[in-house]
Every structure is written in C-alpha cells, then in structure tokens.
C-alpha cells in the first residue's frame, strides 16, 4: 500500500488534506511534505484527530512546543481535533467535547 492509498483509507483525513492542498500557494513543495508527514503519522499510529489538527492548522502541538504558541493557536489546534471527532462520530452528542485527545493540552498561557 502506497502513501496515497494509506491516506485515502480515512476519508476525513483525505478530504482535509485535499482541501489544504487545493488552497496552497506553493503546492508542489507543501503537498509532498504534508502527504509524507500524514502518511508517517498514520503508519506510526498517531490518533486521527491529532493528524487532522496538524493538517488543518499546519502545526504539530507537543508538550515541548506548546509554550511557544499563543492561546489562539492552541485553541485553533484543539478546535480542529474536536472537529475531527464530530465528523467521525456525527451521532454522538458532544463528541468533540468529550472524546478529543487534545484536551490534555489545555493550558493557560499568561
């Protein structure tokens, strides 16, 4: 299975990636890197809500780099992770509020 097949296996991630690629101003450079990053994330078992948040926000949120991000950037990432939960579980009330793994990154920046 090649990287494109692997990405297409999750239609939510595939659509998000296609949307970002279509809007990109430097498509060849970013497409290749982003596709490789998404494929590696899938292969290593990264939770899909986190992969989706990376695709949507263009940033990887970690314990080590969170201190360099603004509250708005952190909230944007968390909102994207919740959006994935809502897309993946449309019939579960409050899916984004209760299931997003990204909630563990909730911090207050002073």
N, CA, C and O of each residue as an XYZ file, in Angstrom:
440
protein
N       0.850     -1.171      0.000
C       0.000      0.000      0.000
C       0.903      1.243      0.000
O       1.776      1.380      0.857
N       0.688      2.137     -0.956
C       1.489      3.356     -1.003
C       0.869      4.434     -0.102
O      -0.213      4.243      0.453
N       1.562      5.556      0.033
C       1.102      6.611      0.936
C      -0.269      7.150      0.559
O      -1.093      7.404      1.438
N      -0.526      7.327     -0.726
C      -1.830      7.831     -1.148
C      -2.950      6.868     -0.767
O      -4.011      7.296     -0.312
N      -2.719      5.574     -0.951
C      -3.719      4.575     -0.565
C      -3.961      4.615      0.938
O      -5.098      4.517      1.399
N      -2.888      4.759      1.686
C      -2.976      4.807      3.140
C      -3.797      6.008      3.594
O      -4.637      5.885      4.485
N      -3.560      7.154      2.994
C      -4.294      8.376      3.343
C      -5.767      8.236      2.956
O      -6.647      8.648      3.711
N      -6.037      7.660      1.791
C      -7.421      7.513      1.329
C      -8.233      6.566      2.203
O      -9.463      6.582      2.164
N      -7.551      5.747      2.986
C      -8.237      4.807      3.873
C      -9.106      5.537      4.896
O     -10.118      4.994      5.338
N      -8.725      6.767      5.281
C      -9.531      7.577      6.187
C     -10.077      8.752      5.374
O      -9.349      9.711      5.119
N     -11.352      8.692      4.961
C     -11.889      9.730      4.080
C     -11.906     11.130      4.703
O     -11.842     12.121      3.976
N     -11.989     11.227      6.016
C     -11.984     12.542      6.666
C     -10.599     13.177      6.514
O     -10.489     14.354      6.168
N      -9.552     12.406      6.771
C      -8.193     12.927      6.606
C      -7.905     13.210      5.132
O      -7.280     14.219      4.806
N      -8.354     12.333      4.250
C      -8.114     12.522      2.817
C      -8.747     13.813      2.318
O      -8.132     14.547      1.544
N      -9.975     14.097      2.756
C     -10.647     15.332      2.328
C      -9.950     16.556      2.896
O      -9.751     17.538      2.182
N      -9.578     16.513      4.164
C      -8.891     17.652      4.776
C      -7.578     17.929      4.052
O      -7.242     19.084      3.794
N      -6.845     16.889      3.729
C      -5.576     17.046      3.028
C      -5.800     17.614      1.630
O      -5.067     18.502      1.195
N      -6.802     17.110      0.930
C      -7.109     17.613     -0.411
C      -7.507     19.080     -0.368
O      -7.120     19.854     -1.244
N      -8.276     19.471      0.642
C      -8.693     20.871      0.788
C      -7.492     21.785      1.007
O      -7.403     22.856      0.406
N      -6.570     21.362      1.869
C      -5.372     22.170      2.140
C      -4.500     22.246      0.890
O      -3.984     23.312      0.552
N      -4.340     21.130      0.212
C      -3.525     21.116     -0.997
C      -4.115     22.026     -2.075
O      -3.374     22.698     -2.793
N      -5.428     22.052     -2.190
C      -6.076     22.878     -3.206
C      -5.897     24.371     -2.921
O      -5.847     25.176     -3.851
N      -5.800     24.740     -1.656
C      -5.678     26.144     -1.273
C      -4.235     26.607     -1.151
O      -3.989     27.797     -0.956
N      -3.287     25.703     -1.259
C      -1.881     26.029     -1.022
C      -1.304     26.894     -2.137
O      -1.574     26.667     -3.317
N      -0.508     27.887     -1.750
C       0.102     28.776     -2.735
C       1.387     28.201     -3.330
O       1.823     28.648     -4.391
N       1.992     27.230     -2.675
C       3.196     26.575     -3.170
C       2.938     25.064     -3.174
O       3.530     24.333     -2.380
N       2.064     24.598     -4.060
C       1.546     23.229     -3.967
C       2.567     22.106     -4.060
O       2.454     21.130     -3.319
N       3.547     22.201     -4.926
C       4.462     21.069     -5.092
C       5.291     20.803     -3.845
O       5.413     19.656     -3.412
N       5.853     21.841     -3.271
C       6.688     21.682     -2.081
C       5.853     21.204     -0.898
O       6.199     20.212     -0.256
N       4.776     21.890     -0.610
C       3.967     21.587      0.559
C       3.210     20.274      0.403
O       3.109     19.513      1.366
N       2.687     19.992     -0.758
C       1.955     18.745     -0.981
C       2.804     17.539     -0.626
O       2.367     16.651      0.105
N       4.004     17.517     -1.142
C       4.884     16.368     -0.925
C       5.221     16.198      0.558
O       5.143     15.092      1.093
N       5.588     17.278      1.207
C       5.964     17.217      2.623
C       4.757     16.869      3.492
O       4.849     16.001      4.359
N       3.639     17.534      3.267
C       2.451     17.281      4.083
C       1.945     15.858      3.883
O       1.574     15.197      4.854
N       1.922     15.376      2.651
C       1.487     13.998      2.399
C       2.392     13.000      3.103
O       1.911     12.026      3.683
N       3.692     13.233      3.057
C       4.642     12.336      3.724
C       4.433     12.381      5.236
O       4.448     11.340      5.893
N       4.238     13.576      5.793
C       4.005     13.728      7.225
C       2.731     12.993      7.654
O       2.728     12.294      8.667
N       1.661     13.151      6.890
C       0.400     12.483      7.214
C       0.559     10.967      7.119
O       0.076     10.241      7.987
N       1.220     10.491      6.090
C       1.424      9.050      5.932
C       2.242      8.481      7.085
O       1.908      7.423      7.618
N       3.304      9.168      7.473
C       4.126      8.698      8.595
C       3.304      8.715      9.887
O       3.399      7.791     10.694
N       2.512      9.746     10.079
C       1.677      9.824     11.280
C       0.692      8.655     11.338
O       0.484      8.066     12.399
N       0.097      8.326     10.212
C      -0.830      7.192     10.160
C      -0.084      5.887     10.454
O      -0.542      5.066     11.248
N       1.069      5.706      9.804
C       1.846      4.475      9.975
C       2.298      4.271     11.421
O       2.390      3.136     11.889
N       2.579      5.359     12.121
C       3.067      5.243     13.495
C       1.941      5.191     14.519
O       2.202      5.086     15.717
N       0.709      5.264     14.069
C      -0.420      5.128     14.975
C      -0.845      6.403     15.670
O      -1.531      6.348     16.691
N      -0.453      7.547     15.141
C      -0.896      8.814     15.717
C      -2.426      8.873     15.613
O      -2.981      8.542     14.566
N      -3.107      9.286     16.677
C      -4.571      9.356     16.627
C      -5.046     10.267     15.490
O      -4.470     11.331     15.261
N      -6.087      9.850     14.786
C      -6.526     10.618     13.622
C      -6.976     12.036     13.946
O      -6.854     12.921     13.099
N      -7.497     12.279     15.156
C      -7.902     13.652     15.473
C      -6.694     14.573     15.543
O      -6.788     15.750     15.196
N      -5.555     14.042     15.992
C      -4.330     14.840     16.027
C      -3.793     15.065     14.610
O      -3.325     16.158     14.291
N      -3.858     14.042     13.768
C      -3.414     14.199     12.379
C      -4.263     15.263     11.690
O      -3.741     16.120     10.978
N      -5.555     15.201     11.906
C      -6.480     16.169     11.314
C      -6.131     17.582     11.779
O      -6.129     18.518     10.979
N      -5.838     17.737     13.066
C      -5.480     19.051     13.606
C      -4.189     19.568     12.975
O      -4.069     20.765     12.713
N      -3.225     18.685     12.728
C      -1.987     19.082     12.061
C      -2.286     19.554     10.638
O      -1.763     20.576     10.195
N      -3.122     18.808      9.931
C      -3.477     19.182      8.557
C      -4.169     20.543      8.543
O      -3.812     21.421      7.758
N      -5.154     20.709      9.410
C      -5.969     21.925      9.405
C      -5.219     23.162      9.877
O      -5.453     24.257      9.364
N      -4.325     23.007     10.844
C      -3.656     24.179     11.416
C      -2.242     24.397     10.882
O      -1.702     25.498     10.982
N      -1.646     23.353     10.317
C      -0.286     23.481      9.825
C       0.759     23.453     10.925
O       1.907     23.843     10.710
N       0.358     22.987     12.114
C       1.334     22.910     13.203
C       1.152     21.617     13.973
O       0.056     21.062     14.060
N       2.264     21.157     14.530
C       2.250     19.986     15.386
C       2.312     20.485     16.819
O       3.215     21.240     17.177
N       1.368     20.073     17.632
C       1.315     20.503     19.030
C       1.906     19.412     19.907
O       1.446     18.270     19.894
N       2.927     19.776     20.667
C       3.565     18.828     21.578
C       3.744     19.482     22.942
O       3.609     20.697     23.088
N       4.044     18.666     23.921
C       4.339     19.177     25.255
C       5.524     20.145     25.191
O       5.555     21.144     25.910
N       6.489     19.846     24.333
C       7.696     20.670     24.247
C       7.486     22.007     23.541
O       8.122     22.996     23.903
N       6.605     22.054     22.541
C       6.474     23.304     21.801
C       5.251     24.131     22.181
O       5.088     25.245     21.682
N       4.411     23.624     23.029
C       3.189     24.339     23.381
C       3.489     25.704     24.004
O       2.710     26.644     23.843
N       4.599     25.813     24.703
C       4.947     27.071     25.367
C       5.264     28.185     24.365
O       5.273     29.360     24.730
N       5.521     27.827     23.122
C       5.839     28.822     22.101
C       4.600     29.279     21.319
O       4.695     30.167     20.472
N       3.449     28.678     21.600
C       2.221     29.000     20.878
C       1.327     29.915     21.701
O       1.332     29.870     22.931
N       0.569     30.735     21.010
C      -0.387     31.615     21.690
C      -1.624     30.804     22.083
O      -1.840     29.697     21.589
N      -2.421     31.370     22.969
C      -3.687     30.714     23.338
C      -4.555     30.494     22.106
O      -5.204     29.456     21.982
N      -4.570     31.470     21.191
C      -5.373     31.332     19.973
C      -4.888     30.164     19.109
O      -5.699     29.428     18.546
N      -3.572     29.995     19.004
C      -3.027     28.884     18.217
C      -3.345     27.533     18.857
O      -3.660     26.566     18.162
N      -3.263     27.475     20.169
C      -3.602     26.240     20.887
C      -5.083     25.933     20.729
O      -5.466     24.795     20.460
N      -5.912     26.956     20.898
C      -7.358     26.767     20.747
C      -7.722     26.338     19.334
O      -8.601     25.495     19.152
N      -7.058     26.908     18.330
C      -7.313     26.527     16.941
C      -7.015     25.036     16.738
O      -7.786     24.324     16.094
N      -5.892     24.572     17.292
C      -5.496     23.174     17.166
C      -6.516     22.270     17.865
O      -6.931     21.249     17.316
N      -6.913     22.654     19.075
C      -7.878     21.854     19.827
C      -9.242     21.835     19.136
O      -9.915     20.804     19.112
N      -9.646     22.973     18.577
C     -10.913     23.025     17.837
C     -10.875     22.094     16.632
O     -11.870     21.439     16.321
N      -9.740     22.030     15.956
C      -9.612     21.130     14.805
C      -9.713     19.675     15.249
O     -10.352     18.870     14.572
N      -9.097     19.328     16.372
C      -9.189     17.947     16.882
C     -10.639     17.613     17.236
O     -11.110     16.510     16.956
N     -11.337     18.553     17.844
C     -12.755     18.326     18.168
C     -13.597     18.223     16.898
O     -14.551     17.446     16.841
N     -13.243     19.006     15.886
C     -13.959     18.943     14.609
C     -13.842     17.545     14.011
O     -14.817     17.010     13.484
N     -12.654     16.954     14.091
C     -12.486     15.588     13.595
C     -13.414     14.645     14.348
O     -14.096     13.824     13.735
N     -13.444     14.758     15.675
C     -14.318     13.896     16.480
C     -15.771     14.030     16.045
O     -16.495     13.038     15.952
N     -16.192     15.264     15.778
C     -17.574     15.491     15.357
C     -17.844     14.906     13.971
O     -18.922     14.366     13.722
N     -16.871     15.011     13.074
C     -17.032     14.427     11.737
C     -17.019     12.901     11.789
O     -17.768     12.244     11.066
N     -16.177     12.348     12.635
C     -16.047     10.893     12.734
C     -17.201     10.262     13.503
O     -17.539      9.101     13.273
N     -17.803     11.013     14.406
C     -18.880     10.491     15.265
C     -20.066     11.441     15.231
O     -20.416     12.013     16.264
N     -20.699     11.626     14.071
C     -21.745     12.649     13.953
C     -22.976     12.403     14.827
O     -23.711     13.345     15.125
N     -23.212     11.173     15.239
C     -24.404     10.877     16.032
C     -24.148     10.850     17.526
O     -25.038     10.508     18.305
N     -22.935     11.211     17.934
C     -22.595     11.222     19.348
C     -22.668     12.659     19.855
O     -21.843     13.490     19.474
N     -23.652     12.963     20.714
C     -23.758     14.332     21.229
C     -22.484     14.734     21.966
O     -21.970     13.991     22.802
N     -21.987     15.926     21.638
C     -20.815     16.452     22.325
C     -19.548     15.676     22.048
O     -18.633     15.686     22.871
N     -19.466     15.001     20.910
C     -18.289     14.172     20.609
C     -17.007     14.976     20.733
O     -16.021     14.500     21.297
N     -17.018     16.177     20.215
C     -15.816     16.990     20.263
C     -15.411     17.373     21.667
O     -14.221     17.491     21.960
N     -16.380     17.569     22.539
C     -16.072     17.975     23.907
C     -15.518     16.822     24.730
O     -14.638     17.027     25.566
N     -16.018     15.619     24.506
C     -15.681     14.507     25.384
C     -14.587     13.587     24.875
O     -13.911     12.938     25.674
N     -14.399     13.515     23.568
C     -13.507     12.496     23.036
C     -12.166     13.001     22.527
O     -11.265     12.192     22.306
N     -11.998     14.287     22.336
C     -10.750     14.784     21.742
C      -9.573     14.547     22.669
O      -9.541     15.037     23.798
N      -8.618     13.798     22.180
C      -7.410     13.532     22.949
C      -6.686     14.837     23.238
O      -5.960     14.947     24.226
N      -6.882     15.811     22.385
C      -6.169     17.076     22.535
C      -6.529     17.816     23.817
O      -5.837     18.768     24.177
N      -7.576     17.419     24.510
C      -7.953     18.119     25.741
C      -6.827     18.107     26.772
O      -6.765     19.000     27.617
N      -5.949     17.131     26.722
C      -4.873     17.079     27.698
C      -3.887     18.230     27.517
O      -3.059     18.478     28.394
N      -3.968     18.940     26.382
C      -3.070     20.052     26.133
C      -3.652     21.388     26.608
O      -3.059     22.438     26.363
N      -4.787     21.358     27.274
C      -5.414     22.605     27.730
C      -4.517     23.270     28.759
O      -4.256     22.705     29.821
N      -4.057     24.441     28.453
C      -3.214     25.189     29.371
C      -3.601     26.665     29.318
O      -4.215     27.141     28.363
N      -3.231     27.339     30.339
C      -3.423     28.796     30.356
C      -2.067     29.441     30.159
O      -1.123     29.175     30.903
N      -1.980     30.278     29.164
C      -0.734     30.988     28.897
C      -0.877     32.391     29.472
O      -1.857     33.078     29.187
N       0.088     32.823     30.278
C      -0.003     34.130     30.931
C       0.633     35.131     30.154
O       0.656     36.297     30.548
